[in-house]
Amino acid sequence: MSDVIESVKREIANLDNDTIVKLFNELLSIDTSNPPGHNYAEFAAVLEPHFHELGFKTQRVIVPDEIVQKHPLHLEGPRVNLVASKEIGIGKSITFYAHSDVVPVGDLDKWTVPPFGATKKGRKIIGRGTSDMKGALASLLLALQVMKKLNLESKHDIHVVACTDEEVGITPGVEYLYEQGHVKGDIWCMEGVNEPLSIIGTAGTIDFYITTRGKSCHSGTNFLGVNALEESVPILTELLKLKREVEKRESKTIPGPPMPGAPSKMLIPMFNIDMIRAGIKSNIVPEECRIVINRRYLPSENEEDVIKEIVDAVERGFKQSKLIDYSIAHHVLFHPFIVDPESEPIQKITRIMTFTKGKEPRKIGLSISTDMGPLCKHWNRRDIIFRGIGNVASNAHGENESVLIADVRNFILEIICYVCDLL
């Protein structure tokens, strides 16, 4: 077996950088920014020939409109998920998951390269979606190509799902695909980092939308009105009190990420007042104020309790104000994601990471969220692998998002070791 691994390592080392960058570029050049999530069909069309060449059958699965319309954001176009399968009747299956959408580019002036494409700079590949997470799909294709070239037999039926709408949550394509039976066997979520870290949990996410109402009037006669922005201050004060209370909590079982400035060694919840919008122009007292809160909650926190404590804080603030009325709504974007470190797939990937990285990975949790959450909540999956090609400096969701070419090569090795049972 060591001879096989050495031949795989040599083949991966001999992969030309231009070949890697070219494949990355094919995938990254399709703008699937979400919202609104255009071009899913075009992205599937780029992937399909690569899978066909590798002997996979492909199928496009569209999430029904009645599911998509539950989303509060304006999403446009068909939600086309690609399923690729190569079944050899081995009796074991693995599903590799990636999402096809990316976050919007943001301030284009802050990018030093064109965001929709792959640019090699030194040891990095830069472009929107390199680490989150089209680059992982490109790396998987490269791994399958290496296997084909070396005539390596998979010890699993292989399924790949390229899914819609992870970046906006609520109605992710993977949840629908799981319901329809397209996600089979071991599940490898190709998100995350390629450092010696084992992700054993992530937070859930709930967005809250608060609208306060006053009475508009001329700013020169403000005594005739009720300033919805100013009178929302008591609500904001109560929410900030709650924020301080919430962020003192910590998980008893899940360590936090080893990041500078982290307030605890354990995973903690996050509470953010992220958006406030009010007013039309300066000489009109604003009649309405809109506030958006993003709450990241631990797997150990009760979802209903998280919702109730924010609703109660808003009500307390309202009673201290002169506001005429208010409303509050919420959307659960993601459920928490947790795994059992003792489950067989996690034990297996841990052995592989220990081999490729030279040391046993550190177990941590993240305050980010993933659409693996519904699989945990609704189907009790506690054995999902969470492993990608990013690193702590990848700047996912930011400008000049990047991955290291060395991590791409290592990820290819890890995939082959897993599906071919080389360790």
C-alpha positions in Angstrom: 0.0 0.0 0.0 2.9 2.4 0.7 4.0 2.0 -2.9 0.6 3.0 -4.1 0.6 6.1 -1.9 4.0 7.1 -3.1 2.9 6.8 -6.7 -0.1 8.9 -6.0 2.0 11.5 -4.2 4.4 11.6 -7.2 1.5 12.1 -9.7 0.0 14.9 -7.6 3.5 16.6 -7.3 3.8 16.4 -11.1 0.4 18.1 -11.7 1.2 21.3 -13.6 0.2 24.5 -11.8 -1.3 25.8 -15.1 -3.5 22.7 -15.2 -4.8 23.4 -11.7 -5.4 27.1 -12.4 -7.1 26.4 -15.7 -9.7 24.2 -14.1 -10.2 26.6 -11.2 -10.7 29.4 -13.8 -13.4 27.4 -15.6 -15.5 27.2 -12.4 -14.7 30.6 -10.9 -15.5 32.5 -14.1 -19.2 31.7 -13.8 -20.8 34.4 -11.7 -23.2 32.7 -9.3 -23.2 35.5 -6.7 -26.1 35.0 -4.3 -28.4 36.9 -4.0 -29.8 36.6 -6.6 -28.2 33.3 -7.6 -28.1 33.5 -11.3 -26.2 31.1 -13.7 -26.7 27.8 -11.8 -27.5 26.1 -15.1 -24.4 27.5 -16.7 -22.3 26.3 -13.8 -23.7 22.8 -14.2 -23.0 22.9 -17.9 -19.3 23.6 -17.1 -19.1 20.7 -14.7 -21.0 18.0 -16.7 -18.4 17.3 -19.4 -15.7 16.8 -16.8 -17.8 14.2 -14.9 -18.8 12.5 -18.2 -15.2 12.1 -19.1 -14.6 10.4 -15.8 -17.4 7.9 -16.3 -20.0 9.6 -14.2 -23.7 10.0 -14.9 -25.2 13.4 -14.3 -28.6 14.7 -13.4 -29.9 18.2 -12.9 -32.3 18.6 -10.0 -34.3 21.8 -9.7 -35.6 22.9 -6.3 -39.4 23.5 -6.7 -40.5 27.2 -6.7 -42.8 26.7 -3.8 -39.8 25.9 -1.6 -37.6 28.7 -3.0 -40.4 31.3 -2.5 -40.2 30.8 1.3 -37.0 32.8 1.2 -37.3 36.5 2.2 -34.6 37.6 -0.2 -35.2 38.1 -3.8 -33.8 35.1 -5.6 -34.0 34.8 -9.4 -33.8 32.0 -11.8 -34.1 28.2 -11.5 -32.2 26.6 -8.6 -30.3 24.0 -10.6 -28.4 21.4 -8.5 -26.1 19.0 -10.3 -25.8 15.4 -9.1 -23.0 13.3 -10.5 -22.8 9.6 -9.7 -20.5 6.7 -10.5 -21.8 3.4 -9.1 -19.7 0.3 -9.3 -21.8 -1.8 -6.9 -19.1 -1.9 -4.2 -21.6 -1.8 -1.4 -20.3 1.5 0.1 -21.1 5.0 -0.9 -19.7 8.5 -0.4 -21.2 11.8 -1.3 -19.0 14.8 -1.9 -20.9 18.1 -1.3 -20.1 21.6 -2.5 -22.3 24.6 -3.0 -22.3 26.4 -6.4 -23.1 29.9 -5.2 -20.7 32.5 -3.9 -21.1 35.8 -2.0 -21.2 39.0 -4.0 -17.8 40.6 -4.8 -18.3 43.7 -2.7 -16.1 46.7 -3.4 -14.4 45.8 -6.7 -11.7 48.5 -6.1 -10.3 46.4 -3.2 -9.6 43.5 -5.5 -6.2 43.3 -7.1 -7.2 40.7 -9.6 -10.5 40.1 -11.5 -12.7 38.3 -9.0 -14.5 36.1 -11.4 -11.6 34.0 -12.6 -8.5 32.3 -11.1 -5.3 34.2 -10.9 -2.0 32.6 -9.7 0.1 34.9 -7.6 3.1 33.2 -6.0 1.9 30.2 -4.0 -1.8 31.2 -4.2 -4.8 31.1 -6.4 -7.0 34.2 -6.0 -10.6 34.6 -7.0 -14.1 34.6 -5.7 -15.0 31.0 -4.7 -11.4 29.7 -4.4 -11.9 28.6 -0.8 -15.7 29.0 -0.5 -16.1 26.7 -2.3 -15.8 26.1 -6.0 -12.1 25.5 -5.6 -12.9 22.3 -3.7 -15.0 21.0 -6.6 -12.1 21.7 -9.0 -9.8 19.8 -6.5 -12.2 16.9 -6.4 -12.2 16.7 -10.3 -8.3 16.7 -10.2 -8.3 13.9 -7.7 -10.6 11.8 -9.8 -8.4 12.5 -12.9 -5.4 11.3 -11.0 -7.2 8.1 -10.0 -8.2 7.5 -13.6 -4.6 8.0 -14.8 -3.2 5.6 -12.2 -6.0 3.1 -12.7 -6.9 3.3 -9.0 -10.1 1.6 -8.0 -12.5 3.4 -5.7 -13.7 1.4 -2.7 -17.0 3.4 -2.8 -19.7 4.3 -5.1 -19.0 8.0 -5.6 -21.7 10.7 -5.7 -21.1 14.4 -6.0 -23.7 17.2 -5.4 -23.1 20.8 -6.5 -25.9 22.6 -4.6 -27.7 25.9 -4.7 -28.2 28.6 -2.1 -25.9 27.8 0.7 -24.9 31.5 1.0 -28.4 32.6 1.8 -29.6 29.6 3.8 -33.3 28.8 4.7 -33.9 26.7 1.5 -30.5 25.2 0.6 -30.5 22.7 -2.3 -28.7 20.0 -0.3 -31.7 19.7 2.1 -34.0 19.0 -0.9 -31.5 16.6 -2.5 -31.2 14.7 0.8 -35.0 14.4 0.9 -35.0 13.1 -2.6 -32.4 10.4 -1.9 -29.5 11.9 -3.8 -27.1 12.1 -0.8 -25.9 8.6 0.0 -23.4 6.9 2.3 -20.6 8.9 4.0 -20.9 12.6 3.5 -17.9 14.8 2.9 -18.7 18.5 3.0 -15.8 20.0 1.1 -16.0 23.3 2.9 -13.6 24.6 5.6 -9.8 24.6 5.9 -6.9 22.3 5.0 -5.0 23.0 8.1 -4.6 20.2 10.8 -8.0 21.0 12.3 -11.0 18.7 12.7 -14.3 20.7 12.7 -16.7 19.0 15.1 -19.4 21.6 15.2 -20.7 24.9 13.8 -23.2 27.4 15.1 -26.8 27.9 13.8 -27.9 31.2 12.4 -31.1 33.2 12.9 -31.8 36.6 11.4 -34.3 38.9 13.1 -36.1 41.7 11.3 -37.4 44.5 13.6 -39.6 47.3 12.2 -40.4 50.2 14.6 -43.1 52.8 13.7 -43.5 56.4 14.8 -45.1 59.4 13.0 -43.5 61.5 10.4 -43.5 65.3 10.3 -41.4 68.3 9.4 -38.0 68.3 11.2 -38.7 71.9 12.2 -41.8 70.8 14.1 -40.6 67.5 15.5 -42.9 67.8 18.5 -45.8 66.9 16.1 -44.3 63.5 15.3 -42.6 60.5 16.8 -39.0 59.8 15.6 -38.9 56.1 14.9 -35.1 56.1 14.8 -34.6 58.0 18.1 -37.3 56.0 19.8 -35.7 52.8 18.8 -32.7 53.6 21.1 -34.3 51.9 24.1 -34.8 48.7 22.0 -31.2 48.9 20.9 -30.1 49.4 24.5 -32.0 46.2 25.6 -30.5 44.3 22.7 -27.0 45.4 23.6 -27.6 44.3 27.2 -28.7 40.9 25.9 -25.7 40.8 23.6 -23.3 41.1 26.5 -25.2 38.3 28.4 -25.2 36.0 25.3 -21.5 36.4 24.5 -20.6 35.3 28.0 -21.9 31.9 27.3 -19.7 29.1 26.0 -19.9 25.5 24.8 -18.9 23.0 27.4 -17.8 20.4 24.8 -16.7 22.2 21.6 -13.4 24.2 21.6 -13.4 27.4 19.7 -11.1 28.3 16.8 -7.5 29.2 17.7 -7.7 32.8 16.6 -6.1 36.0 18.0 -8.4 37.9 20.2 -10.8 35.1 20.8 -12.6 35.8 24.1 -12.7 32.1 25.1 -11.0 28.8 24.4 -14.4 27.3 23.9 -16.9 28.0 21.2 -19.2 30.9 22.0 -22.4 32.3 20.5 -22.4 35.6 18.5 -24.9 38.4 18.6 -24.7 41.2 16.0 -26.8 44.2 15.3 -25.9 44.4 11.6 -28.2 46.8 9.9 -30.2 49.9 10.8 -32.2 51.8 8.1 -34.4 54.8 8.7 -35.4 58.1 7.2 -36.0 59.6 3.7 -34.2 63.0 4.0 -32.9 65.2 6.8 -35.9 67.5 7.0 -38.4 64.7 7.6 -38.7 63.0 11.0 -38.5 59.2 10.1 -41.7 57.3 10.5 -40.1 53.9 10.3 -36.8 52.3 11.4 -35.7 48.8 10.4 -33.2 46.8 12.4 -31.6 43.5 11.5 -29.9 41.2 14.0 -27.8 38.2 13.2 -27.6 35.6 16.0 -25.2 32.7 15.9 -26.3 30.1 18.4 -24.5 27.0 19.9 -25.6 23.4 19.3 -26.3 23.3 23.0 -28.7 26.4 22.9 -32.4 25.8 22.4 -33.6 27.5 19.2 -37.0 28.5 20.8 -35.2 30.1 23.8 -32.9 32.0 21.4 -35.9 33.5 19.6 -37.8 34.2 22.8 -35.1 36.2 24.5 -34.7 38.5 21.6 -38.5 39.0 21.3 -38.6 39.8 25.0 -35.7 42.3 24.8 -37.5 44.1 22.0 -40.7 44.2 23.9 -38.9 45.6 27.0 -37.4 48.4 24.9 -40.6 49.2 23.2 -42.3 49.8 26.6 -39.6 52.4 27.4 -40.1 54.3 24.2 -42.8 56.5 22.6 -43.1 54.3 19.5 -46.6 53.8 18.2 -46.0 50.2 17.2 -43.4 47.6 16.1 -43.2 44.2 14.5 -40.6 41.5 14.6 -40.0 38.5 12.3 -37.3 35.9 12.2 -35.9 33.4 9.8 -33.7 30.4 10.8 -31.1 30.4 8.1 -29.1 27.4 9.4 -29.4 24.9 12.1 -26.3 24.0 14.2 -24.0 21.3 12.8 -22.3 18.8 15.1 -20.5 15.5 14.6 -19.5 12.5 16.7 -15.7 12.4 16.7 -15.9 8.6 17.4 -18.0 7.9 14.2 -16.2 5.8 11.6 -16.0 8.5 8.8 -14.6 11.0 11.3 -12.1 8.5 12.6 -11.0 7.6 9.1 -10.5 11.2 7.9 -8.6 11.9 11.2 -6.2 9.1 10.4 -5.7 10.5 6.9 -5.2 14.1 8.1 -2.7 12.8 10.7 -0.8 11.1 7.9 -0.9 14.1 5.4 -0.2 16.8 8.0 2.2 14.9 10.2 0.2 15.4 13.4 -3.2 14.6 14.8 -5.7 17.4 14.0 -7.0 19.7 16.7 -10.8 19.4 17.3 -12.6 22.8 17.1 -15.9 24.4 16.4 -16.7 27.4 14.3 -19.2 30.3 14.8 -19.9 30.2 11.0 -22.8 28.1 9.8 -23.3 25.5 7.1 -26.2 23.9 5.3 -25.2 20.6 6.8 -27.3 21.7 9.7 -30.6 20.4 8.4 -29.0 17.0 7.9 -28.1 17.0 11.6 -31.4 18.3 12.8 -33.9 16.4 10.6 -32.0 13.2 9.9 -29.6 13.0 12.9 -26.4 12.8 10.8 -23.5 13.0 13.2 -20.8 11.6 10.9 -20.4 14.3 8.3 -16.8 15.1 7.3 -16.1 18.9 7.1 -12.8 19.4 5.2 -11.8 21.8 2.5 -8.9 23.7 0.9 -9.1 27.0 2.7 -6.9 28.4 5.4 -7.2 31.1 8.1 -5.8 33.7 5.7 -8.0 32.7 2.7 -10.3 35.8 3.4 -13.4 33.9 2.3 -16.3 36.4 1.7 -13.7 39.2 1.5 -11.6 40.7 -1.3 -8.8 38.7 -2.9 -10.2 35.4 -1.6 -7.5 32.7 -2.0 -6.1 29.3 -1.4 -2.6 27.8 -1.3 -1.7 25.5 -4.2 0.0 23.3 -1.7 -3.3 22.8 0.1 -5.0 21.9 -3.1 -2.4 19.2 -3.7 -2.8 17.9 -0.1 -6.6 17.9 -0.5 -6.3 15.8 -3.6 -4.2 13.3 -1.7 -6.7 13.1 1.2 -9.6 12.5 -1.2 -7.8 9.6 -2.9 -6.7 8.1 0.4 -10.3 8.1 1.5 -12.1 6.7 -1.5 -9.4 4.1 -2.3 -9.0 3.1 1.4 -5.2 3.6 1.2 -4.8 4.1 4.9 
